[in-house]
Amino acid sequence: MPSGMLQGLAHRYEAPVQYRLKLDDTEIPLNDWIGETLHIQFTGEIRCVHCSRKIKKTYNSGYCYPCFTELAENDLCIVKPHECHFDQGTCRDPEFAQTYCMVPHYVYLAVSSGLKVGLTRKGNQMKRWTDQGAMQAIPLAELPTRKLAGELEFELSKHVMDKTDWRKMLKGQVDEIDLLRSRQEILAYVPEAFRPYLLDDEEVHEFVYPQLQSPEKIKTYDLAKAPLITDRLIGIKGNYLIFEGAVLNVKKFSGYKVNIDIAAPVPAEEAEDQLVF
């Protein structure tokens, strides 16, 4: 039985997207398990994904509290890049900033549930889009730093959403959107200072996810409250394992040690006890 600390999902960008579950140094090809009943058991052990300290709870998907408060990747400017304070000399880790922030970033448009604007480091865009469960995506501009990309994203977010409705995304309730036409409409809102960074690329990237069916209602599994899941896997999208009874956000439980294997089904009344509404 494979066992280890959850570290999120890895991808290979084919049609459909090929998913692998990362457990310590092991990667499990998950697409092969779709249609099977899986048994996932949280052992009760949690470790920080950065320092491996044994902890009772995680912060920001897998970190201990000291790493959450000290590491640059957990600073507020990661989620609000337009508030980057590198130039003020107060960055938590200037070396991290030089590697991950002071490098080219894309501002993009994507369709996950509806049209949204986002940003991602150049070279990381495919992972970013599949992590969000995007059906379509297209780069809008390439900017030299994360802060500049964040400033453009912030301006455009006044006219288009910058969040994904994850419930609609998992249900497959995706708005029909002409992404090229939407890009042309959004260009009118790009401030003059950012126009030199706009891209002419008209390639729309499309993604297909491995799913037998879409859930009608969204319920969630919470390993911290109900450490045993036994349910039939019917799909994978974004960072979610989609089961018949509920969904599991794998990224949320990074650092949790689990045992996982194909298992026999449990009676419906027992499965209901595992759900957190």
C-alpha positions in Angstrom: 0.0 0.0 0.0 1.6 3.4 -1.0 2.2 5.6 2.0 3.7 9.1 2.4 3.1 12.8 2.9 0.7 14.4 0.4 2.5 17.0 -1.7 -0.1 17.9 -4.3 -0.7 16.7 -7.8 1.7 16.6 -10.7 0.6 16.8 -14.3 1.5 15.8 -17.8 -0.2 18.0 -20.3 -2.0 15.7 -22.7 -5.6 15.2 -23.6 -6.8 14.3 -21.0 -4.4 15.8 -18.5 -2.4 13.0 -16.9 -2.3 13.3 -13.1 0.2 11.8 -10.6 -0.2 11.9 -6.8 3.0 12.8 -5.0 3.7 10.9 -1.8 7.2 11.7 -0.5 9.5 10.4 -3.3 6.7 8.3 -4.9 4.4 9.3 -7.7 1.2 7.4 -8.3 -0.4 7.5 -11.9 -3.9 8.5 -10.9 -5.7 8.3 -14.2 -5.4 4.5 -14.1 -7.4 4.5 -10.9 -10.4 6.5 -12.2 -13.4 4.2 -11.9 -11.9 2.4 -8.9 -12.9 2.6 -5.3 -10.0 4.1 -3.3 -9.2 3.8 0.3 -7.4 6.8 1.7 -6.4 6.7 5.4 -4.9 9.7 7.2 -2.4 8.3 9.8 -2.6 11.3 12.1 0.9 12.5 11.3 1.4 16.0 9.8 4.8 17.5 8.8 5.7 20.9 7.4 6.3 20.7 3.7 9.3 23.0 4.0 11.2 22.1 7.3 9.6 18.7 8.0 8.7 19.7 11.5 6.0 17.5 13.1 2.9 19.7 13.6 -0.7 19.6 14.7 -2.1 21.8 11.9 -0.9 23.4 8.7 -1.0 27.0 7.4 -1.3 27.9 3.8 -1.5 24.4 2.5 1.3 22.5 4.3 3.5 24.9 6.3 4.1 25.1 10.1 3.5 28.4 11.7 7.1 29.6 11.7 7.5 28.8 8.0 4.2 30.5 7.3 5.3 33.7 9.0 9.0 33.7 7.8 9.2 32.3 4.3 8.9 34.6 1.3 6.6 32.3 -0.5 4.0 32.8 2.3 4.2 36.6 2.3 1.0 38.6 1.5 2.6 39.9 -1.7 2.4 36.4 -3.2 -1.4 36.7 -3.3 -1.3 40.5 -3.8 1.7 40.9 -6.1 1.0 44.5 -6.8 1.9 45.1 -3.1 5.4 43.7 -3.6 7.8 45.5 -1.2 11.1 44.2 -2.6 12.2 47.8 -3.6 11.6 48.9 0.0 14.2 46.5 1.3 11.7 44.5 3.4 11.5 41.3 1.4 11.6 38.2 3.6 14.1 36.6 1.2 15.8 38.6 -1.6 17.3 35.5 -3.1 13.9 33.9 -3.4 12.6 37.2 -5.0 15.4 37.2 -7.6 14.5 33.7 -8.6 10.7 33.8 -8.5 9.6 37.4 -8.6 12.1 39.5 -10.5 11.6 37.3 -13.6 9.2 37.5 -16.6 5.5 36.8 -15.7 2.4 36.4 -17.9 -0.9 38.1 -17.3 -3.5 35.8 -18.8 -7.1 35.2 -19.4 -8.7 31.9 -18.6 -12.0 30.1 -18.5 -12.5 27.8 -15.5 -16.0 28.6 -14.5 -16.2 32.0 -16.1 -13.8 34.5 -17.6 -11.0 35.4 -15.2 -7.7 37.3 -15.3 -4.6 35.9 -13.5 -0.8 36.0 -13.5 1.9 33.3 -13.5 5.6 33.0 -13.8 6.7 32.5 -17.5 7.4 28.8 -17.9 4.9 27.8 -15.1 1.7 28.7 -17.0 0.6 25.2 -17.9 0.8 24.1 -14.3 -1.0 27.2 -13.1 -3.8 26.7 -15.6 -4.4 23.1 -14.9 -4.2 23.7 -11.1 -7.1 26.1 -11.6 -9.1 23.6 -13.7 -9.0 26.0 -16.7 -10.7 24.7 -19.8 -9.1 27.4 -22.0 -6.3 30.0 -21.4 -4.4 32.6 -23.4 -1.5 34.9 -22.4 -2.4 38.6 -22.6 0.9 40.3 -21.7 4.5 39.4 -20.7 6.0 41.7 -18.0 9.5 41.7 -16.6 8.6 41.3 -12.9 5.9 39.8 -10.8 5.1 43.2 -9.3 4.4 44.8 -12.7 2.3 41.8 -13.7 0.4 42.2 -10.4 -0.2 45.9 -11.2 -1.7 45.0 -14.6 -3.8 42.2 -13.1 -5.1 44.5 -10.4 -6.2 47.1 -13.1 -7.9 44.4 -15.2 -9.6 42.8 -12.1 -11.7 46.0 -12.0 -13.4 44.8 -15.2 -13.1 40.9 -15.1 -13.1 38.5 -12.2 -9.7 37.3 -10.8 -11.2 34.3 -8.9 -12.5 30.9 -10.0 -15.8 29.6 -8.7 -14.4 26.2 -7.7 -17.8 24.6 -7.2 -19.0 25.6 -10.7 -15.6 24.5 -12.1 -16.0 21.0 -10.5 -19.6 20.7 -11.7 -18.6 21.5 -15.2 -20.8 24.6 -15.2 -18.5 26.6 -17.5 -19.7 29.7 -19.3 -19.4 29.5 -23.1 -16.8 32.2 -23.9 -15.0 33.2 -27.0 -11.6 33.8 -25.5 -10.1 35.6 -28.5 -13.0 38.0 -28.6 -12.9 38.5 -24.8 -9.2 39.3 -25.1 -9.9 42.0 -27.7 -12.5 43.5 -25.4 -10.2 43.5 -22.4 -7.5 45.3 -24.3 -9.5 48.5 -24.1 -8.9 48.5 -20.3 -5.1 48.1 -20.5 -3.5 51.3 -19.2 -1.1 52.9 -21.7 2.0 52.2 -19.5 1.4 48.5 -19.9 0.7 48.4 -23.7 4.3 47.8 -24.7 4.1 44.4 -22.9 1.0 43.1 -24.8 1.4 39.9 -26.7 0.2 39.2 -30.3 0.0 35.4 -29.7 -3.5 34.2 -30.6 -3.0 30.5 -29.6 -5.7 29.4 -27.2 -4.6 26.6 -24.9 -7.3 24.0 -24.3 -7.4 21.4 -21.6 -9.4 18.2 -21.1 -9.7 16.6 -17.7 -10.1 12.9 -16.9 -13.7 12.5 -15.7 -16.3 9.8 -15.9 -19.0 12.2 -14.8 -19.4 15.6 -13.1 -20.9 15.8 -9.6 -24.4 17.3 -9.3 -23.7 18.6 -5.7 -20.4 19.5 -4.2 -19.6 18.1 -0.8 -16.0 18.0 0.6 -13.9 15.5 2.4 -11.8 16.8 5.3 -9.0 14.5 6.5 -8.6 16.5 9.7 -12.1 15.7 10.8 -12.8 12.4 9.1 -9.5 10.6 8.5 -10.9 7.7 6.4 -12.2 8.0 2.8 -13.5 5.0 0.9 -15.2 6.1 -2.3 -15.2 5.6 -6.0 -12.9 8.0 -7.9 -14.9 9.5 -10.9 -12.6 12.3 -12.0 -9.7 14.7 -11.4 -9.7 18.4 -12.0 -7.6 21.2 -10.8 -6.2 20.1 -7.4 -9.3 18.0 -6.6 -9.9 14.3 -6.6 -13.6 13.9 -7.5 -15.4 11.0 -5.8 -19.0 9.9 -6.1 -19.7 11.1 -2.6 -17.6 14.2 -2.3 -14.3 15.9 -3.5 -10.9 16.1 -1.9 -8.7 19.1 -2.3 -5.3 17.5 -2.3 -3.3 20.7 -2.0 -5.2 21.7 1.1 -3.9 18.6 2.9 -0.2 18.9 1.8 2.0 17.5 4.6 -0.6 15.0 5.8 0.7 11.4 5.9 -1.7 9.0 4.2 -2.0 5.4 3.1 -3.8 5.0 -0.2 -4.8 2.0 -2.2 -7.7 0.5 -4.2 -10.3 -0.9 -1.8 -13.7 -2.5 -1.6 -16.8 -0.2 -1.4 -18.4 0.6 2.0 -22.1 0.8 2.6 -23.7 4.1 1.7 -24.6 4.9 5.4 -21.0 4.6 6.4 -19.7 6.7 3.5 -22.1 9.5 4.6 -20.4 9.7 8.0 -17.2 10.8 6.3 -18.6 13.9 4.7 -18.1 17.5 5.9 -20.7 19.9 4.6 
